[in-house]
Amino acid sequence: MAVRQLLYDLQKQKLVNFTEESRAMGRPAKMWAVTLEANRLFPDGYADLTVIAVQYRIFI
């Protein structure tokens, strides 16, 4: 219940949103996702990761 309350609070702040996914039995499941508004809370580290991969010759 605490997690559900947190998710609804984050939804009010427009930081997460959900879609409902049908299930074979029971109620539809809520599939939660971070919104574009929440991007400011997650730093973008792709450039740093690329430099490290090149320096250490790590290629995926």
N, C-alpha and C positions, 0 to 999 in steps of 0.2 A: 504494500500500500504506500509506503514512503517513496518508493521509486516512481510510482504512478503520480503521486502528488508533485514530485519534483519535475517530472516531464510536463505536466499540465502548467506548472509555474513557468517553465522555460518556454512553453508554447505561447503563453500570454505575453512574454517578452519578445516573441517572434524569433527565437533562437532555434527552435525545433518545430517540426510539423510531422503529421502522420498521414498515412493512407491505410485503408482497411483492406485486408487480404482475406478472401473467403477460405474457409477450412472445410474439410470433409464432414467434420462433426463440430457442434458447438458454435459459439459466436465467432464472427470474423476477428482475425488478429490485427492489432494496430502495429504497423511497421513505421517506426520512428526514424527521422533523418534530420541532420543538421541543415539549417537554412543558409542562404547566402549572407544574411544579416550576421550570422555567427562567425563568418570567416575572419572577422577582426580579432577573434579570440584565439585563433590558431595561426601561429606564425608560419610563413611560407619558407621552407628550407630547401626547396628544389635546387636552387643555384649552388648552395653550399654542398649539397649531396653530390652534385655533378662534379664539382671541383675535387672533392675527396676521391670519387671514383676514378677520375683521370689521374690524379696524383699516385694512387696506389694500384692503378691499372685493374680496377674492379669493373668488369663488364658483365652485365646480366643478360 
